[in-house]
Amino acid sequence: MTRRKPVTRRRAVNALLLGSGALALTAGAAWAQQAAPSDLVEKGRYLATAGDCVACHTAPGGKPYAGGLYINFPGSIGKLATPNITPDKETGIGNWSDDDFKRAMHQGITKNGSYLYPAFPFPWYTRMTDEDVGAIKAYLFSLEPVNAPRKAADIAFPFSIRDGLLAWRLAFFTEGRFKPDPKASEEVNRGAYLVEGPGHCGACHNGSKLVGASQWSGYLEGGTIDGWYAPNLSGDDKEGLGLWSEDQLFTYLKTGAAPGRAGVVAGPMRQVIEESLSKMTDGDVRAIAAYLKTLAPKPTYTPDVKSDFRQAATAPGADTYLNRCVACHRPDGQGMPGAIPSLAGNGAVLAKGPETVIRVILGGLDAKGEYAAMPAVGVGMTDAEVAAVTNYVRQTFGNQAPPTAEPGQVATLRAETQTMLAGNAPCETVANPTLAEALKQADAAGQLKDVKAEQMLHRIATLLPAVRQAAPQVSTAELVNGLTATYCQAADRSATGLDWPTTLGAFAGVVYGQIKTPNRAEK
């Protein structure tokens, strides 16, 4: 599997995260159990991984947990650099006591008594047990100290005055620990604890636009985060999880795709799955799925939306769909089962906002599970074309999502969307060490250095058997993404004969096709 660069800032508030797993404490009194010191550190490591703490507290190219990543606030408020949370006594938290750390996590107040901005999700962490919070501190204090002074903030007046946060706290913040529902099962209570506390899922998925307002309206009804739409997680049949089975939801949270459901994970949620959910125990992920399936439906769409595209062939965006999309997604939007996601009934397509569709068109998608990669087709399209085709797919194939995409919105998201497939971000690296070694042994970089578009099929057909023999357990997606990343790093881009995003998308497609249909080069 390749480690992709995030298309937006890395945040721990991206989506569904978890709490403790095999070491998890369950509902009620079990959460009060004490752990031995060594177990406490391991439990804290698990919780920190589950919460993806490293995502926010690591700057691009920086050392893990040393801070320095800028978090952008909504509108024109500004940005704030995350702090160093290694045990360095000068620039980190090395001088923090257990009580100092718990006060920050539970109350949003620092060691020196100042208020924390709610970009730090203490409105959710307040629900965590003292034991879980203490475990995270024990793990952080086991790390190597890193001397990394905090970067200056760039926050507009009056938001730069931390004392002004008191009004926000009085209005929106309520301190308090999670209380299990006596009528619910232990599994459901554990899932609720993970979602409402360490997972802080509402930070992205709540409908409220008030930053950090964990108790506010719109609980898990869907919201916008970093220019992506975080979907409705209630039991609504149209936009929510009402038609998902618990098994489908569990599989999606673990892998990013689910049998019988259209679409694959995209955007910030992709990073959450790769770095957190996929590394958690099945019991924790199953508990989250079980809890989410208990949520009552909360419709957020307009039931009587009338399609603007009843005459689909002449609708705005139809020509762009025909030229750019129909080869994979087919005229009826059904895609190719098991290979290309369907656009008809796809949750990302039907979402209240068009942000995710626009982002995927502009940035493409890596391969996931058994699904092929999607090229960044929007790179060669105008903002108006992207907006039109976004509205087209959201209003045809039986879809009736609001046609709200506009060229100005596309222009904004284009500037923010940076991916390897779009050609405006660094090449990804191969995270799976077995695959990385197999690619090295096969001299994949050397084999792919000078390959032209017309040579891709034969070169890949020659290279794949050696890689698969050396790494027989790697998945289809890992092979596609790993070879594409290697090609990105090694290729002479001027020799391909095509623009780079088109070349890279074509390469990923050829790799996928050769994996699924071996020996095509000989036919």
C-alpha positions as CSV (number, residue, x, y, z in Angstrom):
1,M,0.0,0.0,0.0
2,T,1.3,3.4,-0.8
3,R,1.2,6.3,1.7
4,R,-0.5,9.1,-0.2
5,K,0.0,12.7,0.6
6,P,-3.3,14.2,2.0
7,V,-5.1,16.5,-0.4
8,T,-5.9,18.8,2.5
9,R,-4.3,19.5,5.9
10,R,-3.9,16.4,8.0
11,R,-6.3,16.4,10.9
12,A,-7.3,14.0,13.6
13,V,-10.9,15.3,13.2
14,N,-11.3,13.8,9.8
15,A,-13.9,11.2,10.5
16,L,-14.6,7.9,12.3
17,L,-11.7,7.1,14.5
18,L,-11.5,4.7,17.4
19,G,-10.5,4.2,21.0
20,S,-8.8,1.2,22.7
21,G,-9.2,-2.2,21.0
22,A,-7.7,-5.5,22.2
23,L,-6.7,-3.4,25.2
24,A,-10.1,-1.7,25.0
25,L,-12.0,-1.0,28.2
26,T,-15.7,-1.7,27.7
27,A,-18.8,-0.1,29.1
28,G,-19.3,0.8,32.8
29,A,-17.0,-0.3,35.5
30,A,-14.6,-2.1,33.1
31,W,-13.4,1.2,31.9
32,A,-12.1,2.0,35.4
33,Q,-9.6,-0.9,35.4
34,Q,-6.0,-0.1,36.1
35,A,-3.2,-1.1,33.8
36,A,0.4,-1.9,34.7
37,P,2.9,0.7,33.5
38,S,4.1,-1.3,30.4
39,D,0.6,-2.1,29.5
40,L,-0.4,1.5,30.0
41,V,2.2,2.7,27.5
42,E,1.0,0.1,24.9
43,K,-2.6,1.0,25.5
44,G,-1.7,4.7,25.0
45,R,0.1,3.9,21.8
46,Y,-3.0,2.1,20.5
47,L,-5.2,5.0,21.5
48,A,-2.8,7.6,19.9
49,T,-2.8,5.6,16.7
50,A,-6.5,5.2,16.8
51,G,-7.0,8.9,17.2
52,D,-4.4,9.6,14.5
53,C,-2.7,12.1,16.8
54,V,0.4,12.0,14.7
55,A,-1.6,13.4,11.7
56,C,-2.2,16.8,13.3
57,H,1.0,17.0,15.4
58,T,3.5,16.3,12.5
59,A,4.5,19.0,10.0
60,P,5.2,18.0,6.4
61,G,8.7,16.5,6.5
62,G,8.9,17.0,10.3
63,K,9.4,14.5,13.1
64,P,6.3,12.6,14.5
65,Y,4.5,14.4,17.3
66,A,6.8,17.5,17.1
67,G,4.0,19.7,15.9
68,G,4.3,22.5,13.3
69,L,1.3,21.6,11.0
70,Y,-0.8,24.6,10.3
71,I,-4.5,24.2,10.8
72,N,-6.7,26.5,8.8
73,F,-9.8,28.0,10.5
74,P,-13.0,28.7,8.5
75,G,-13.4,31.9,6.6
76,S,-10.8,34.6,7.2
77,I,-10.0,33.8,10.8
78,G,-6.5,32.5,10.0
79,K,-4.4,29.5,10.9
80,L,-2.7,28.0,13.9
81,A,0.3,25.7,14.1
82,T,-0.1,22.5,16.2
83,P,2.1,22.2,19.2
84,N,5.0,19.8,20.0
85,I,3.6,17.0,22.2
86,T,6.8,15.0,22.6
87,P,8.3,15.0,26.2
88,D,10.8,17.7,25.5
89,K,10.9,19.9,28.6
90,E,11.7,23.2,26.8
91,T,9.4,23.1,23.7
92,G,7.1,20.1,24.3
93,I,5.0,18.7,27.2
94,G,7.9,17.3,29.3
95,N,7.0,19.4,32.3
96,W,3.3,18.6,32.2
97,S,1.9,16.7,35.2
98,D,-0.9,14.1,34.8
99,D,-3.4,16.7,36.0
100,D,-2.1,19.3,33.4
101,F,-2.6,16.8,30.6
102,K,-6.0,15.7,31.8
103,R,-7.1,19.3,32.2
104,A,-6.1,20.0,28.5
105,M,-7.9,16.9,27.3
106,H,-11.1,17.3,29.4
107,Q,-11.4,21.0,29.8
108,G,-9.4,22.6,26.9
109,I,-7.1,24.5,29.3
110,T,-3.4,24.5,29.0
111,K,-0.7,24.1,31.7
112,N,-0.4,27.9,32.0
113,G,-4.2,28.4,32.3
114,S,-5.0,29.7,28.8
115,Y,-7.9,28.4,26.8
116,L,-7.3,26.1,23.9
117,Y,-8.8,26.7,20.5
118,P,-11.5,24.1,19.7
119,A,-9.5,23.0,16.6
120,F,-8.1,20.7,19.3
121,P,-11.1,18.4,19.9
122,F,-11.3,18.6,23.6
123,P,-15.2,19.0,23.4
124,W,-15.1,15.3,22.5
125,Y,-12.1,14.2,24.5
126,T,-14.0,15.4,27.6
127,R,-16.0,12.3,27.3
128,M,-13.0,10.0,27.6
129,T,-12.2,8.2,30.9
130,D,-9.3,9.4,33.1
131,E,-7.6,6.1,32.5
132,D,-7.6,6.4,28.7
133,V,-6.3,10.0,28.9
134,G,-3.6,8.9,31.3
135,A,-2.6,6.1,28.9
136,I,-2.1,8.5,26.0
137,K,0.1,10.7,28.2
138,A,2.1,7.6,29.3
139,Y,2.7,6.8,25.6
140,L,3.7,10.3,24.6
141,F,6.1,10.5,27.5
142,S,7.7,7.3,26.3
143,L,8.7,9.0,23.0
144,E,12.1,10.5,22.3
145,P,12.0,14.3,23.2
146,V,12.2,16.6,20.2
147,N,13.2,20.2,20.5
148,A,10.8,22.0,18.2
149,P,9.6,25.5,19.2
150,R,6.0,26.2,18.2
151,K,5.5,28.2,15.0
152,A,3.8,31.6,15.2
153,A,0.1,31.7,14.8
154,D,-1.6,33.8,12.1
155,I,-5.1,34.5,13.5
156,A,-7.1,37.7,12.9
157,F,-8.2,40.0,15.6
158,P,-10.3,39.5,17.8
159,F,-10.0,35.7,17.4
160,S,-6.3,36.0,18.4
161,I,-7.3,37.0,21.9
162,R,-7.6,33.6,23.7
163,D,-9.6,35.1,26.6
164,G,-12.4,35.7,24.0
165,L,-12.8,31.9,23.8
166,L,-14.6,32.1,27.2
167,A,-17.8,33.2,25.5
168,W,-17.6,30.3,23.0
169,R,-17.1,27.9,25.9
170,L,-20.0,29.2,27.9
171,A,-22.3,28.8,24.9
172,F,-21.1,25.5,23.4
173,F,-18.9,23.5,25.6
174,T,-20.1,21.1,28.3
175,E,-17.6,19.1,30.2
176,G,-18.5,15.5,31.2
177,R,-17.6,11.9,30.8
178,F,-19.4,9.4,28.6
179,K,-22.3,7.6,30.3
180,P,-23.3,4.2,28.9
181,D,-26.9,3.6,27.9
182,P,-28.2,1.0,30.3
183,K,-30.6,-0.2,27.6
184,A,-27.9,-0.8,25.0
185,S,-25.6,-3.8,24.7
186,E,-22.0,-3.6,25.8
187,E,-20.8,-3.6,22.1
188,V,-23.1,-0.7,21.2
189,N,-22.0,1.3,24.3
190,R,-18.4,0.8,23.4
191,G,-19.1,2.0,19.9
192,A,-20.9,5.0,21.2
193,Y,-17.9,5.8,23.5
194,L,-15.5,5.5,20.6
195,V,-17.6,7.7,18.3
196,E,-18.5,10.4,20.8
197,G,-15.2,10.5,22.7
198,P,-11.8,9.5,21.2
199,G,-13.1,9.2,17.7
200,H,-14.7,12.7,17.8
201,C,-16.6,11.8,14.6
202,G,-18.9,14.7,15.0
203,A,-16.0,17.1,14.4
204,C,-16.5,16.3,10.7
205,H,-19.8,14.6,10.5
206,N,-22.0,17.0,12.6
207,G,-24.2,19.3,10.6
208,S,-23.2,22.3,12.8
209,K,-20.8,24.7,11.3
210,L,-19.7,25.9,14.8
211,V,-16.1,24.7,15.2
212,G,-15.8,22.4,18.1
213,A,-19.4,22.5,19.1
214,S,-19.8,18.9,20.1
215,Q,-23.1,19.3,21.9
216,W,-24.7,21.4,19.1
217,S,-27.4,20.4,16.7
218,G,-26.9,18.2,13.7
219,Y,-25.4,15.2,15.4
220,L,-23.7,13.1,12.7
221,E,-26.1,14.5,10.0
222,G,-23.2,15.3,7.6
223,G,-21.0,18.4,7.3
224,T,-18.2,20.0,5.3
225,I,-14.6,19.6,6.3
226,D,-11.6,21.0,4.4
227,G,-13.6,21.3,1.2
228,W,-14.9,17.7,1.4
229,Y,-18.4,16.6,2.4
230,A,-18.5,14.3,5.4
231,P,-21.6,12.3,4.9
232,N,-24.7,11.7,7.0
233,L,-24.1,8.8,9.4
234,S,-27.7,8.5,10.6
235,G,-30.1,5.8,9.6
236,D,-31.5,7.8,6.7
237,D,-32.1,5.5,3.7
238,K,-31.2,8.1,1.1
239,E,-28.1,10.0,2.3
240,G,-27.3,8.0,5.5
241,L,-26.5,4.4,6.5
242,G,-30.1,3.1,6.5
243,L,-29.6,0.7,3.6
244,W,-26.1,-0.4,4.8
245,S,-25.8,-3.7,6.7
246,E,-23.6,-3.8,9.7
247,D,-21.2,-6.1,7.8
248,Q,-21.0,-3.7,4.9
249,L,-20.3,-0.8,7.2
250,F,-17.6,-2.8,9.1
251,T,-15.9,-3.8,5.9
252,Y,-16.0,-0.3,4.6
253,L,-14.4,1.1,7.8
254,K,-11.7,-1.5,7.7
255,T,-10.9,-1.4,4.0
256,G,-12.4,1.7,2.3
257,A,-14.8,-0.3,0.2
258,A,-17.7,-2.7,0.8
259,P,-19.3,-5.5,-1.3
260,G,-22.7,-4.4,-2.5
261,R,-22.1,-0.7,-1.9
262,A,-21.2,1.8,-4.7
263,G,-18.1,3.9,-4.2
264,V,-14.8,3.8,-2.4
265,V,-13.4,6.0,0.3
266,A,-12.0,9.4,-0.8
267,G,-10.6,12.5,0.8
268,P,-9.7,12.8,4.5
269,M,-11.6,9.6,5.3
270,R,-9.1,7.7,3.2
271,Q,-6.3,8.8,5.4
272,V,-8.3,7.9,8.5
273,I,-8.9,4.4,7.3
274,E,-5.3,3.9,6.2
275,E,-3.7,5.3,9.3
276,S,-6.2,4.4,12.0
277,L,-9.2,2.2,11.3
278,S,-7.4,-0.4,9.3
279,K,-4.9,-0.8,12.2
280,M,-7.6,-1.2,14.8
281,T,-9.0,-4.5,16.1
282,D,-12.0,-5.9,14.5
283,G,-13.9,-5.7,17.8
284,D,-13.5,-1.9,17.9
285,V,-14.5,-1.3,14.3
286,R,-17.5,-3.7,14.7
287,A,-18.6,-1.8,17.8
288,I,-18.6,1.5,15.9
289,A,-20.6,-0.1,13.1
290,A,-23.0,-1.6,15.6
291,Y,-23.5,1.8,17.3
292,L,-24.0,3.7,14.0
293,K,-26.6,1.3,12.9
294,T,-28.7,2.2,16.0
295,L,-28.9,5.9,15.0
296,A,-32.4,7.1,14.0
297,P,-32.9,8.5,10.4
298,K,-32.2,12.2,10.1
299,P,-33.0,13.2,6.5
300,T,-31.0,16.3,5.3
301,Y,-32.0,16.2,1.7
302,T,-35.0,17.9,0.0
303,P,-37.4,15.1,-1.0
304,D,-39.0,17.1,-3.7
305,V,-35.9,18.2,-5.6
306,K,-36.8,18.2,-9.3
307,S,-34.1,17.0,-11.7
308,D,-32.8,19.7,-14.1
309,F,-31.7,17.0,-16.5
310,R,-34.7,15.0,-17.6
311,Q,-33.3,15.2,-21.1
312,A,-30.0,13.7,-20.1
313,A,-28.5,13.7,-23.6
314,T,-28.8,17.4,-24.0
315,A,-28.2,18.4,-20.3
316,P,-25.4,20.7,-19.3
317,G,-22.4,18.4,-18.6
318,A,-23.6,15.6,-20.9
319,D,-20.9,16.2,-23.5
320,T,-18.2,16.3,-20.8
321,Y,-19.5,13.1,-19.3
322,L,-19.5,11.4,-22.7
323,N,-15.9,12.5,-23.5
324,R,-14.3,12.0,-20.1
325,C,-16.3,9.6,-18.0
326,V,-18.5,7.2,-20.1
327,A,-15.7,4.7,-21.0
328,C,-15.4,3.7,-17.4
329,H,-18.7,4.6,-15.7
330,R,-20.9,3.6,-18.8
331,P,-23.8,5.6,-20.3
332,D,-26.1,4.5,-17.5
333,G,-23.7,5.4,-14.7
334,Q,-23.5,1.8,-13.4
335,G,-19.7,1.5,-13.7
336,M,-18.2,-2.0,-13.8
337,P,-19.1,-4.2,-10.8
338,G,-16.0,-4.9,-8.7
339,A,-13.8,-2.6,-10.8
340,I,-15.4,0.8,-11.4
341,P,-17.8,2.3,-8.8
342,S,-21.3,3.0,-9.9
343,L,-22.4,6.7,-9.9
344,A,-26.1,5.7,-9.6
345,G,-27.0,5.7,-6.0
346,N,-23.4,6.4,-4.9
347,G,-23.4,8.0,-1.4
348,A,-20.6,10.4,-2.3
349,V,-22.5,11.5,-5.4
350,L,-25.8,11.9,-3.5
351,A,-24.3,13.9,-0.6
352,K,-25.8,17.2,0.3
353,G,-22.8,19.0,-1.0
354,P,-20.9,18.5,-4.3
355,E,-17.4,18.9,-2.7
356,T,-16.4,15.3,-2.8
357,V,-17.3,14.8,-6.4
358,I,-15.4,17.9,-7.5
359,R,-12.4,16.8,-5.5
360,V,-12.3,13.3,-7.0
361,I,-12.7,14.7,-10.6
362,L,-9.8,17.1,-9.9
363,G,-7.5,14.9,-7.9
364,G,-8.3,11.3,-9.0
365,L,-8.3,8.4,-6.6
366,D,-5.7,5.7,-5.9
367,A,-6.7,2.1,-6.3
368,K,-8.6,0.7,-3.3
369,G,-9.5,-2.9,-2.6
370,E,-10.3,-4.5,-5.9
371,Y,-11.3,-1.1,-7.5
372,A,-9.2,0.5,-10.2
373,A,-7.5,3.9,-9.8
374,M,-9.3,6.9,-11.2
375,P,-7.3,9.4,-13.3
376,A,-7.4,13.1,-12.4
377,V,-9.6,13.8,-15.4
378,G,-10.4,17.3,-14.2
379,V,-6.9,18.6,-14.7
380,G,-7.6,19.1,-18.4
381,M,-11.1,20.5,-17.8
382,T,-12.2,24.1,-17.3
383,D,-13.9,25.0,-14.0
384,A,-17.2,25.4,-15.8
385,E,-16.8,21.9,-17.3
386,V,-16.1,20.4,-13.9
387,A,-19.1,22.1,-12.3
388,A,-21.4,21.1,-15.2
389,V,-20.4,17.4,-15.1
390,T,-20.6,17.3,-11.3
391,N,-24.2,18.6,-11.5
392,Y,-24.9,16.1,-14.3
393,V,-23.9,13.0,-12.4
394,R,-25.7,14.3,-9.3
395,Q,-28.9,14.7,-11.3
396,T,-29.0,11.7,-13.7
397,F,-29.0,7.9,-13.4
398,G,-31.9,8.2,-10.9
399,N,-29.9,10.6,-8.7
400,Q,-31.6,13.7,-7.4
401,A,-28.9,15.5,-5.4
402,P,-29.0,19.3,-5.5
403,P,-27.2,20.7,-8.6
404,T,-25.2,23.3,-6.6
405,A,-21.7,23.1,-8.1
406,E,-20.4,26.3,-9.5
407,P,-17.2,27.3,-11.4
408,G,-16.1,29.5,-8.5
409,Q,-16.3,26.7,-6.1
410,V,-14.4,24.5,-8.5
411,A,-11.6,27.1,-8.8
412,T,-11.3,27.2,-5.0
413,L,-11.1,23.5,-4.6
414,R,-8.7,23.1,-7.6
415,A,-6.2,25.3,-5.8
416,E,-6.6,23.2,-2.6
417,T,-6.5,19.7,-4.3
418,Q,-3.0,18.4,-4.6
419,T,-2.4,14.8,-5.5
420,M,0.2,12.7,-7.2
421,L,-2.3,11.7,-9.9
422,A,-3.1,15.3,-10.6
423,G,0.6,16.0,-11.0
424,N,0.8,18.8,-8.5
425,A,2.0,16.9,-5.5
426,P,5.1,14.8,-4.8
427,C,5.1,11.2,-5.9
428,E,3.9,8.8,-3.2
429,T,6.1,6.3,-1.5
430,V,5.6,2.5,-1.0
431,A,4.7,1.9,2.6
432,N,4.5,-1.9,2.5
433,P,8.1,-3.0,3.1
434,T,7.6,-6.4,1.4
435,L,6.3,-4.7,-1.8
436,A,9.1,-2.1,-1.6
437,E,11.7,-4.8,-1.5
438,A,10.1,-6.7,-4.4
439,L,10.0,-3.6,-6.5
440,K,13.7,-3.1,-5.7
441,Q,14.7,-6.7,-6.6
442,A,12.8,-6.4,-9.9
443,D,14.5,-3.1,-10.7
444,A,11.1,-1.6,-11.3
445,A,12.5,1.9,-11.3
446,G,15.0,1.1,-13.9
447,Q,12.5,-0.8,-16.0
448,L,10.0,2.1,-16.0
449,K,12.4,5.0,-16.3
450,D,12.2,5.5,-20.1
451,V,8.9,3.8,-20.9
452,K,6.6,5.6,-23.4
453,A,2.8,5.4,-23.5
454,E,2.8,2.8,-26.3
455,Q,5.3,0.6,-24.4
456,M,3.4,0.5,-21.0
457,L,1.5,-2.7,-21.6
458,H,4.5,-4.9,-22.6
459,R,6.8,-3.4,-20.0
460,I,4.3,-3.9,-17.2
461,A,3.4,-7.4,-18.4
462,T,7.1,-8.3,-18.1
463,L,7.6,-6.7,-14.7
464,L,4.5,-7.8,-12.9
465,P,5.3,-11.6,-12.6
466,A,8.6,-10.9,-10.9
467,V,7.1,-8.5,-8.4
468,R,4.2,-10.8,-7.6
469,Q,6.5,-13.8,-7.1
470,A,8.6,-11.8,-4.6
471,A,5.5,-10.4,-2.8
472,P,2.7,-12.9,-3.3
473,Q,0.5,-11.6,-0.5
474,V,0.2,-8.0,-1.6
475,S,-3.3,-6.9,-2.8
476,T,-4.4,-5.6,-6.1
477,A,-4.6,-2.1,-4.9
478,E,-1.1,-2.2,-3.3
479,L,0.4,-3.5,-6.6
480,V,-1.4,-0.8,-8.7
481,N,-0.5,2.0,-6.3
482,G,3.1,0.8,-5.6
483,L,4.0,0.5,-9.3
484,T,2.3,3.8,-10.1
485,A,4.3,5.5,-7.4
486,T,7.5,3.9,-8.6
487,Y,6.8,5.0,-12.2
488,C,6.0,8.5,-10.9
489,Q,9.4,8.7,-9.2
490,A,11.4,7.1,-12.0
491,A,9.9,8.2,-15.3
492,D,11.3,10.7,-17.8
493,R,8.1,12.8,-18.0
494,S,9.2,14.5,-21.2
495,A,9.5,11.2,-23.0
496,T,6.0,9.9,-22.4
497,G,4.3,11.7,-25.3
498,L,1.3,12.8,-23.2
499,D,0.6,15.3,-20.4
500,W,1.7,13.9,-17.1
501,P,-1.7,13.4,-15.3
502,T,-3.0,11.6,-18.4
503,T,0.2,9.5,-18.5
504,L,0.0,8.6,-14.9
505,G,-3.7,7.7,-15.0
506,A,-3.1,5.6,-18.1
507,F,-0.2,3.8,-16.4
508,A,-2.3,2.9,-13.3
509,G,-5.1,1.7,-15.6
510,V,-2.7,-0.5,-17.6
511,V,-1.3,-2.0,-14.4
512,Y,-4.8,-2.8,-13.1
513,G,-5.9,-4.3,-16.4
514,Q,-2.8,-6.5,-16.6
515,I,-3.4,-7.7,-13.0
516,K,-7.0,-8.6,-13.8
517,T,-6.4,-10.0,-17.2
518,P,-2.9,-11.4,-17.3
519,N,-1.0,-11.9,-20.6
520,R,-3.1,-9.3,-22.5
521,A,0.2,-8.2,-24.0
522,E,0.4,-11.5,-25.9
523,K,-3.0,-11.4,-27.4
